[in-house]
Amino acid sequence: MTTLISREPPTTQTEPSTYRGLAIMVGVFFIIGTVAGVLSVTVGDGVLDETNVLAAAAADETALIGGGLLVLVMGFPLAMVPVLLYPLFRRYNQILAMGAVVFRGVLEAATYMALAALMFVTAGVGREYAAAGSPTDSHFDAWGNVLLEAMDWVEVLLAMVFSLGAMMLGWLFYRTRIIPRWLALWGFLGAILYFVAPLIVMFDIQNLELSLTTSIGWLLGPLALQEMVFAVWMIVKGFEKEPVQELMS
């Protein structure tokens, strides 16, 4: 006597809800990272933009430390996004999916930690500056300048790592079609423009600043806007069902 055994994949019924939850998580992480990034600039840059950064750090140490903590809050959720997406993307191209994890995950998180550490060190040196009686024409001036220069260069490195990782994610999204292609192409082209910005800043020794408010802001804007549209799309719409099913088959 022959017994018929059903061979339907046991995960078939759970896949839609699983990937819906993943899409929501990705969107929420993007929003958390972006909000924390904006707040870090609002809180910390008031100190870092002062002419005498150590005096400003001594006067408002809490703002600088708070800005550094917000940088970490920004970095870790954003670094988790390519990790969450890796199980999907590796089915299309494992090397490119791993590249996104390395650049948009590991290296980006490392540069965020370096930036936050420099802010914490600046706060500590500011404390020593105040304890020394805020001396003029001392080695403290050199330390303040070095710390600011180091933060500027870390931000440039961060922009390069971030944009390279964003290119990889944009291309993976475009090829897998798990989000609309117009949204994926917007992110990919925006990442290319974003990558140009730190290259310009690297050779502009008089104005080492990456900001939407400067003359190169138009290079940063398209990707910044795309990531917010992408985040909302993930939360509201989620992944395209058919491409996800094809990818997982």
C-alpha positions as a Markdown table, in Angstrom:
| # | Residue | x | y | z |
|---|---|---|---|---|
| 1 | Met | 0.0 | 0.0 | 0.0 |
| 2 | Thr | 1.4 | 3.4 | -1.0 |
| 3 | Thr | 1.1 | 6.3 | 1.4 |
| 4 | Leu | 0.9 | 9.8 | -0.1 |
| 5 | Ile | 3.0 | 12.3 | 1.7 |
| 6 | Ser | 2.5 | 16.1 | 1.2 |
| 7 | Arg | 5.8 | 17.7 | 0.1 |
| 8 | Glu | 4.7 | 21.3 | 0.3 |
| 9 | Pro | 7.4 | 23.5 | 1.8 |
| 10 | Pro | 6.6 | 24.0 | 5.5 |
| 11 | Thr | 7.5 | 27.7 | 5.4 |
| 12 | Thr | 5.2 | 28.6 | 2.5 |
| 13 | Gln | 2.4 | 30.0 | 4.7 |
| 14 | Thr | 4.8 | 31.9 | 6.9 |
| 15 | Glu | 6.9 | 33.6 | 4.2 |
| 16 | Pro | 4.6 | 36.6 | 3.5 |
| 17 | Ser | 4.4 | 37.6 | 7.1 |
| 18 | Thr | 8.1 | 37.0 | 7.7 |
| 19 | Tyr | 9.2 | 39.3 | 4.8 |
| 20 | Arg | 6.5 | 41.8 | 5.7 |
| 21 | Gly | 8.0 | 42.1 | 9.2 |
| 22 | Leu | 11.5 | 42.3 | 7.7 |
| 23 | Ala | 10.5 | 45.2 | 5.5 |
| 24 | Ile | 9.0 | 47.1 | 8.4 |
| 25 | Met | 12.1 | 46.5 | 10.5 |
| 26 | Val | 14.4 | 47.8 | 7.7 |
| 27 | Gly | 12.2 | 50.9 | 7.3 |
| 28 | Val | 12.1 | 51.6 | 11.0 |
| 29 | Phe | 15.9 | 51.2 | 11.3 |
| 30 | Phe | 16.4 | 53.7 | 8.5 |
| 31 | Ile | 14.1 | 56.2 | 10.2 |
| 32 | Ile | 15.8 | 55.7 | 13.6 |
| 33 | Gly | 19.2 | 56.2 | 12.1 |
| 34 | Thr | 18.2 | 59.3 | 10.1 |
| 35 | Val | 16.4 | 61.0 | 13.1 |
| 36 | Ala | 19.4 | 60.3 | 15.4 |
| 37 | Gly | 21.7 | 61.7 | 12.7 |
| 38 | Val | 19.8 | 64.9 | 12.5 |
| 39 | Leu | 19.7 | 65.2 | 16.2 |
| 40 | Ser | 23.4 | 64.6 | 16.5 |
| 41 | Val | 24.1 | 67.5 | 14.2 |
| 42 | Thr | 21.6 | 69.7 | 16.1 |
| 43 | Val | 23.1 | 68.8 | 19.5 |
| 44 | Gly | 26.8 | 68.5 | 18.8 |
| 45 | Asp | 27.6 | 71.0 | 16.0 |
| 46 | Gly | 26.8 | 73.9 | 18.2 |
| 47 | Val | 30.0 | 73.1 | 20.1 |
| 48 | Leu | 32.1 | 72.0 | 17.1 |
| 49 | Asp | 31.3 | 75.1 | 15.1 |
| 50 | Glu | 32.8 | 77.4 | 17.7 |
| 51 | Thr | 36.1 | 79.2 | 17.0 |
| 52 | Asn | 37.5 | 77.9 | 20.3 |
| 53 | Val | 36.2 | 74.3 | 20.3 |
| 54 | Leu | 37.8 | 73.4 | 23.6 |
| 55 | Ala | 36.3 | 76.3 | 25.5 |
| 56 | Ala | 32.9 | 75.5 | 23.9 |
| 57 | Ala | 33.4 | 71.8 | 24.9 |
| 58 | Ala | 34.2 | 72.8 | 28.5 |
| 59 | Ala | 31.2 | 75.1 | 28.7 |
| 60 | Asp | 28.8 | 72.5 | 27.2 |
| 61 | Glu | 30.3 | 69.1 | 27.7 |
| 62 | Thr | 26.9 | 67.5 | 27.9 |
| 63 | Ala | 26.0 | 68.6 | 24.4 |
| 64 | Leu | 29.2 | 67.1 | 22.9 |
| 65 | Ile | 28.8 | 63.8 | 24.7 |
| 66 | Gly | 25.1 | 63.7 | 23.8 |
| 67 | Gly | 26.0 | 64.3 | 20.1 |
| 68 | Gly | 28.5 | 61.4 | 20.2 |
| 69 | Leu | 25.9 | 59.1 | 21.7 |
| 70 | Leu | 23.4 | 60.1 | 19.0 |
| 71 | Val | 26.1 | 59.3 | 16.4 |
| 72 | Leu | 26.2 | 55.7 | 17.8 |
| 73 | Val | 22.4 | 55.5 | 17.9 |
| 74 | Met | 22.5 | 56.6 | 14.2 |
| 75 | Gly | 25.2 | 54.1 | 13.2 |
| 76 | Phe | 24.1 | 50.8 | 14.6 |
| 77 | Pro | 20.6 | 50.6 | 13.2 |
| 78 | Leu | 21.8 | 51.7 | 9.7 |
| 79 | Ala | 24.6 | 49.1 | 9.9 |
| 80 | Met | 22.1 | 46.4 | 10.7 |
| 81 | Val | 20.1 | 47.0 | 7.4 |
| 82 | Pro | 22.5 | 45.1 | 5.0 |
| 83 | Val | 22.8 | 42.3 | 7.6 |
| 84 | Leu | 19.0 | 41.9 | 7.7 |
| 85 | Leu | 18.8 | 41.9 | 3.9 |
| 86 | Tyr | 21.8 | 39.5 | 3.4 |
| 87 | Pro | 19.7 | 36.3 | 3.4 |
| 88 | Leu | 17.6 | 37.7 | 0.5 |
| 89 | Phe | 20.4 | 39.3 | -1.5 |
| 90 | Arg | 22.8 | 36.4 | -1.2 |
| 91 | Arg | 20.4 | 34.3 | -3.4 |
| 92 | Tyr | 21.1 | 36.7 | -6.2 |
| 93 | Asn | 24.8 | 37.5 | -5.7 |
| 94 | Gln | 26.5 | 36.4 | -2.5 |
| 95 | Ile | 29.7 | 38.4 | -3.2 |
| 96 | Leu | 27.8 | 41.6 | -3.8 |
| 97 | Ala | 25.5 | 41.0 | -0.8 |
| 98 | Met | 28.6 | 40.4 | 1.4 |
| 99 | Gly | 30.2 | 43.6 | 0.0 |
| 100 | Ala | 27.1 | 45.5 | 1.1 |
| 101 | Val | 27.4 | 44.0 | 4.6 |
| 102 | Val | 31.1 | 45.0 | 4.8 |
| 103 | Phe | 30.8 | 48.5 | 3.5 |
| 104 | Arg | 27.3 | 49.5 | 4.6 |
| 105 | Gly | 27.6 | 47.5 | 7.8 |
| 106 | Val | 31.0 | 46.8 | 9.3 |
| 107 | Leu | 33.1 | 49.7 | 7.8 |
| 108 | Glu | 30.3 | 52.3 | 8.2 |
| 109 | Ala | 29.7 | 51.2 | 11.8 |
| 110 | Ala | 33.5 | 51.5 | 12.5 |
| 111 | Thr | 33.6 | 55.1 | 11.1 |
| 112 | Tyr | 30.6 | 56.1 | 13.2 |
| 113 | Met | 32.3 | 54.7 | 16.3 |
| 114 | Ala | 35.5 | 56.6 | 15.3 |
| 115 | Leu | 33.6 | 59.8 | 14.9 |
| 116 | Ala | 31.8 | 59.4 | 18.3 |
| 117 | Ala | 35.1 | 58.5 | 20.0 |
| 118 | Leu | 36.7 | 61.8 | 18.7 |
| 119 | Met | 33.7 | 63.7 | 20.1 |
| 120 | Phe | 34.2 | 62.1 | 23.5 |
| 121 | Val | 37.9 | 62.8 | 23.4 |
| 122 | Thr | 37.2 | 66.4 | 22.5 |
| 123 | Ala | 34.9 | 66.7 | 25.5 |
| 124 | Gly | 37.7 | 65.2 | 27.7 |
| 125 | Val | 40.3 | 67.6 | 26.4 |
| 126 | Gly | 37.9 | 70.4 | 26.9 |
| 127 | Arg | 37.6 | 69.4 | 30.6 |
| 128 | Glu | 41.4 | 69.5 | 30.9 |
| 129 | Tyr | 41.5 | 72.8 | 29.2 |
| 130 | Ala | 39.1 | 74.3 | 31.7 |
| 131 | Ala | 41.0 | 72.7 | 34.6 |
| 132 | Ala | 44.2 | 74.4 | 33.4 |
| 133 | Gly | 42.5 | 77.7 | 33.5 |
| 134 | Ser | 41.7 | 78.1 | 29.8 |
| 135 | Pro | 45.3 | 79.1 | 28.9 |
| 136 | Thr | 46.0 | 80.9 | 25.6 |
| 137 | Asp | 48.8 | 80.1 | 23.2 |
| 138 | Ser | 49.3 | 76.6 | 24.5 |
| 139 | His | 49.4 | 73.0 | 23.3 |
| 140 | Phe | 45.6 | 72.9 | 23.9 |
| 141 | Asp | 45.1 | 74.9 | 20.7 |
| 142 | Ala | 47.0 | 72.3 | 18.7 |
| 143 | Trp | 44.9 | 69.5 | 20.2 |
| 144 | Gly | 41.7 | 71.3 | 19.4 |
| 145 | Asn | 42.7 | 71.8 | 15.8 |
| 146 | Val | 43.9 | 68.2 | 15.4 |
| 147 | Leu | 40.7 | 66.8 | 16.8 |
| 148 | Leu | 38.6 | 69.0 | 14.5 |
| 149 | Glu | 40.7 | 68.0 | 11.5 |
| 150 | Ala | 40.4 | 64.3 | 12.5 |
| 151 | Met | 36.6 | 64.6 | 12.7 |
| 152 | Asp | 36.5 | 66.2 | 9.3 |
| 153 | Trp | 38.5 | 63.4 | 7.7 |
| 154 | Val | 36.5 | 60.7 | 9.4 |
| 155 | Glu | 33.3 | 62.3 | 8.0 |
| 156 | Val | 34.9 | 62.2 | 4.5 |
| 157 | Leu | 35.8 | 58.6 | 4.9 |
| 158 | Leu | 32.3 | 57.8 | 6.3 |
| 159 | Ala | 30.7 | 59.4 | 3.2 |
| 160 | Met | 32.8 | 57.3 | 0.9 |
| 161 | Val | 32.2 | 54.0 | 2.7 |
| 162 | Phe | 28.5 | 54.9 | 3.0 |
| 163 | Ser | 28.0 | 55.8 | -0.7 |
| 164 | Leu | 29.9 | 52.7 | -1.9 |
| 165 | Gly | 27.7 | 50.5 | 0.3 |
| 166 | Ala | 24.6 | 52.4 | -0.9 |
| 167 | Met | 25.6 | 51.7 | -4.5 |
| 168 | Met | 25.8 | 48.0 | -3.8 |
| 169 | Leu | 22.4 | 48.0 | -2.1 |
| 170 | Gly | 20.8 | 50.1 | -4.9 |
| 171 | Trp | 22.1 | 47.7 | -7.5 |
| 172 | Leu | 20.9 | 44.6 | -5.6 |
| 173 | Phe | 17.5 | 46.2 | -5.2 |
| 174 | Tyr | 17.4 | 47.0 | -8.9 |
| 175 | Arg | 18.4 | 43.6 | -10.1 |
| 176 | Thr | 16.2 | 41.6 | -7.6 |
| 177 | Arg | 13.2 | 43.9 | -8.2 |
| 178 | Ile | 12.0 | 43.4 | -4.6 |
| 179 | Ile | 11.3 | 47.1 | -4.5 |
| 180 | Pro | 10.1 | 49.1 | -7.5 |
| 181 | Arg | 12.9 | 49.7 | -10.0 |
| 182 | Trp | 12.4 | 53.4 | -10.1 |
| 183 | Leu | 13.0 | 53.6 | -6.3 |
| 184 | Ala | 16.1 | 51.3 | -6.6 |
| 185 | Leu | 17.5 | 53.2 | -9.5 |
| 186 | Trp | 17.0 | 56.5 | -7.7 |
| 187 | Gly | 19.1 | 55.1 | -4.8 |
| 188 | Phe | 21.8 | 53.8 | -7.0 |
| 189 | Leu | 22.2 | 57.0 | -9.0 |
| 190 | Gly | 21.9 | 59.0 | -5.8 |
| 191 | Ala | 24.8 | 57.0 | -4.3 |
| 192 | Ile | 27.0 | 57.8 | -7.2 |
| 193 | Leu | 26.4 | 61.5 | -6.8 |
| 194 | Tyr | 26.9 | 61.1 | -3.0 |
| 195 | Phe | 30.3 | 59.5 | -3.7 |
| 196 | Val | 31.5 | 62.4 | -5.7 |
| 197 | Ala | 30.9 | 64.8 | -2.8 |
| 198 | Pro | 33.7 | 63.5 | -0.5 |
| 199 | Leu | 36.1 | 63.4 | -3.5 |
| 200 | Ile | 35.5 | 67.1 | -4.0 |
| 201 | Val | 35.9 | 67.8 | -0.3 |
| 202 | Met | 39.2 | 65.8 | -0.1 |
| 203 | Phe | 40.9 | 68.1 | -2.5 |
| 204 | Asp | 39.3 | 71.3 | -1.2 |
| 205 | Ile | 41.7 | 72.1 | 1.7 |
| 206 | Gln | 40.0 | 75.3 | 2.5 |
| 207 | Asn | 36.5 | 73.9 | 3.2 |
| 208 | Leu | 36.5 | 70.3 | 4.5 |
| 209 | Glu | 32.8 | 70.1 | 5.1 |
| 210 | Leu | 30.1 | 67.8 | 3.9 |
| 211 | Ser | 26.7 | 69.4 | 4.3 |
| 212 | Leu | 23.4 | 69.8 | 2.5 |
| 213 | Thr | 23.7 | 73.6 | 3.1 |
| 214 | Thr | 27.0 | 74.0 | 1.2 |
| 215 | Ser | 27.6 | 74.2 | -2.5 |
| 216 | Ile | 27.9 | 70.5 | -2.9 |
| 217 | Gly | 24.7 | 69.8 | -1.0 |
| 218 | Trp | 22.9 | 69.0 | -4.3 |
| 219 | Leu | 25.1 | 65.9 | -4.6 |
| 220 | Leu | 24.0 | 64.7 | -1.2 |
| 221 | Gly | 20.3 | 65.5 | -1.4 |
| 222 | Pro | 19.0 | 62.9 | -3.9 |
| 223 | Leu | 20.2 | 59.9 | -1.8 |
| 224 | Ala | 19.1 | 61.5 | 1.5 |
| 225 | Leu | 15.6 | 62.0 | 0.1 |
| 226 | Gln | 15.5 | 58.6 | -1.5 |
| 227 | Glu | 16.3 | 56.8 | 1.8 |
| 228 | Met | 13.4 | 58.5 | 3.5 |
| 229 | Val | 11.0 | 57.6 | 0.7 |
| 230 | Phe | 12.5 | 54.1 | 0.8 |
| 231 | Ala | 12.0 | 53.8 | 4.6 |
| 232 | Val | 8.3 | 54.9 | 4.3 |
| 233 | Trp | 7.8 | 52.5 | 1.4 |
| 234 | Met | 9.2 | 49.6 | 3.4 |
| 235 | Ile | 6.8 | 50.3 | 6.3 |
| 236 | Val | 3.7 | 51.0 | 4.2 |
| 237 | Lys | 4.1 | 48.7 | 1.2 |
| 238 | Gly | 6.9 | 46.2 | 2.0 |
| 239 | Phe | 8.7 | 44.1 | -0.6 |
| 240 | Glu | 7.2 | 43.2 | -3.9 |
| 241 | Lys | 5.7 | 39.7 | -3.3 |
| 242 | Glu | 6.4 | 38.0 | -6.6 |
| 243 | Pro | 10.1 | 39.0 | -6.9 |
| 244 | Val | 10.7 | 37.8 | -3.3 |
| 245 | Gln | 9.0 | 34.5 | -4.1 |
| 246 | Glu | 11.1 | 34.1 | -7.2 |
| 247 | Leu | 14.3 | 34.9 | -5.3 |
| 248 | Met | 13.5 | 32.4 | -2.6 |
| 249 | Ser | 12.4 | 29.6 | -4.9 |
